[in-house]
Amino acid sequence: MSTRAILFLCSLCVLSSASSAEPQNPSPMVEHTREHPRLKEEHPAGRRVKLEADTLFIPQDIAAQKEAPLLIFMHGGTWIPEVAAAKHGMAALVIQRGDGYKVLFEKEDAFESLLATAADKSGMRWTQITVGGWSAGCQGIRAMLKSASAAKMLDRVLMIDGMHTSYVDGKPGPLESEIDTEALKPIADYAREAMSGKKRLLITHSEIFPGTFASTTETADWLLRELGVKRRPILEWGPMKTQQLSEAKQGSFHLVGLAGNSAPDHVDQLHALPVWLEWLK
């Protein structure tokens, strides 16, 4: 699937349930100055167990173990999360949907049930829980964090260029836009725990401006103001030859701003998943 098609598919899912705005059109922006490398498609050896809404992957290297760390990843396709998990010695629960992810965690005990099913089917105990999502997959993380019991069970959270919300009046600007901060408060609560060292949280964002819903830059700016954490401007290479423009750090909370407003820039960040997991350590 082309990056243009991927971006359009992602945009159909990221809107807040409170938003009546129309989905984003595919970005017409393309740039050819910077190389956009991609991971080689691989399907690591291991055991794959089909669950009701997802697939549980147990890499061959840890298949004989009774316990292992678990990665739950949403909207990353099928093979990229498996490649990243195998590299880091993790089992992976790969969730890929075209109709949004919020519905999976609307029930209070949905996350607990998901973990219990995965443990029962694999015969393993989870030593560490990492939840990640790219683009529309972050909608599922946002819904998950609304549950205090689910948030308590999480050790690490990774949100890759997908921390969106709606505009209060349905449209941006013209200067500082008013965004729906209520939808972002569970993320802020988790970020505070990361700042104190109790959890770990890594958030990345691009410069893509959807127009019909709040960009990841706008939501990142709000989050930093809410937390009282300052962004530091920098200019250096990031993973997969991305260009990092800024970062904010406090405790185990880390927010990274990356250049780019096109579909390839958005997809760069997904292919950097193995590196982001390393940064979470």
Beta strands, then each sheet from edge to edge (+ up, - down):
strand 1: 46-50
strand 2: 55-59
strand 3: 67-74
strand 4: 91-95
strand 5: 125-134
strand 6: 156-160
strand 7: 200-205
strand 8: 232-237
strand 9: 243-250
strand 10: 253-258
sheet 1: 1+ 2- 4+ 3+ 5+ 6+ 7+ 10+ 9- 8+
end
